[in-house]
Amino acid sequence: MDNELPDKISAIVAAMCDYDCEKKKALSQSIASSYVEKIKSIQIAEGTLTDIVKSQYIEIVANLKTDLRIFLGSNLLVFLALIIVSFAKPKANTHLFVPGLLLVASTVISSSIYIFGQDWFFTILYNDYIGLGYLAYISVIFVFLLDIIINRARLTSKIINGIASAIGSTFSVAACN
């Protein structure tokens, strides 16, 4: 509008169609009003687009925070459970080796996969986070802790002894008393 674009367009059209001055002015005004309407609609669309982008950004950040809370919170709870069980049942420290080793390994591996192993663009685009899958894996470790607490580590002892005998070791662990 600042470059008198409607007047330039109307001059070109008027020259092509042999319009007189009155028709040229009417055409110029028509083109100018058309541009004003288009600019208004673009400004309205820009405001709507801004709102959409802001709401999507807020949703993405909220989902990412939720995923991080699941990941970090589940690790914290299981590590705390492991520490509590080690103090509550000091004779079960050998049995706690398996869930403790699994927990450390899962934390290191899952953190590496979480940070470096996923395409963050598509993860954010599709809202496809791994927090709940990790929660399922942590639940398996929690079953070992429950076995140690409730079942006196009978299942954990059999697993440790089975692994030891499979590799040819004479190492064995008895169930907790």
N, C-alpha and C positions, 0 to 999 in steps of 0.2 A: 504494500500500500504506500510505503514511503517513497518508493521509486516510481510512483505513478503508473504502476503496472496495468490497472484497468484502462487508463487512457491510451497506453501503447497498444494494448490488445484491440481496443475499439478502433483505433486509427488503422491498424492492419486490416481488420474485418471491413471497415468502411471503405477503404481503398479497393479491396477485393470485390466488394458488392456495389460500388459506386453510390454510397449513401451521401446525402447532403448533411449539412452541419447539425440540423435538428435530430436527425436519426442517429448521427454519430454521438451527440450528447446523450440521447436516450440509451443507446447501447452502452456507453461508458458508465452511466449511472446504474444500469442493470448489472453490468459486470462487477462494478464496485460493490453493490449490495449483495451480490452472490458471494464475493470474496469475504465480505464482513460476516455473512451467515456461516460460511465454511470455517472461518477463524473462530467464531463463537462455539461451533460444534466441536472443533478441535480442542479448544480450551476446556470444554465440559468433559470431553473424552480423556483429556490429560489428567484432570482431577480424579476421574473414575479410575483410570489406570494407576495413578499414584495410590489410591486407596486399596486397590487389588494387590499391588506389589507389597504395600505395607502389611496387609493382612496375611499374605503368603509368607512373608519374612517372619512375622511373629509366630505363625504356625510351625514353620521349619525350626526356628530356634527353640520353641517349646518342646517339639518332638525330639530334638537332639539333646536337650537338657534331660528329658525323661529317660532317654536311652543311656545317657551317662550316669544318671542316678541309679538305674537298674544295675548297670555294670559295676559301678563303684560300691553301691549299697550292698549288693549281694556278696561281693568280695569281703567287705567289712564284716558283715554278719557271720559269714562262714569262718573267717579268721578269728573273730571273737569267740565263736562256738568252739573252735579248735583250742584256743587258749584256755577257755573255761573248763573244757573236758580234761585238758592236761593237768590243770590244778585240782580238779575234783577227783580225778582218778590217776594218781601219780604212777601206779603200777601199770597203767595202760599206755605209757609213753612209747613203748616199742610198737604197739598196735596203731598208735596215732601217726606212725611214720608214713603209712600208705596214704591216708587222707591228706596229711600235711604235704607230702611230695606231690600228690595229685593237685592239690590246691595251688602250690607254688608254680607247678608246670602249667596248669590251666591259666593262671594269672599272667605269666610271661607270654605264653603262646597266644592267648586271647587278646592281650594288649597289643602284641605285634600285629596280629591279623586285623584287629580293630583299627589301629592307627595306619598301618602300611598296606594291608592286604585288600582294602576295599576301594572301589572307585567312588570317591566322595561326591563327585558330581551326580552320578546316578543314584547313590544312596539318598542324597538330599532331594533330588528330583522326584524319585518314586516313594519317598518316605519309608524306605526299607532298611530298618536298623536291625542289628543283631542282638540287642539286649535280652529279649525273651529267649532266644536260643541259648545264650550263655547262662541264663537262669536255669534252664533245663539241665545243663551240664553241672552246674553247681549243686543242683538237687541230688545228683548221683553221689557227689562227695558228701553231702549231708546225710545220705543213707548210710555211708560208712560210719559217720559220727554217731548216728542213732544206733547202729549195730554195736558200737563200742559202749555206749551208755546203757542201752536197754538189754541187749542180747549178750553182753559180756564178751564182745569181740569174737564170737564163734565164727561168723562168716569171714571177717577180716583175717582171722588166724588161718583159716583154711586157704584163703587166697594167697597170703604170704608164704605159707608152707608149700603150696602148690607151685608157686613161682620159684621158690628156693630149690625144690626137688627137680623142677624142669631144667634149671641151669646147672644141676649137679652139686648143689651146696648141701652141706649137712646142717645148716642153720635151720632152726625151727622155733616157732613161737607157740606158746600154750594160750588158751583162752583165759581171759581175766577171771579172777575169783572175787 
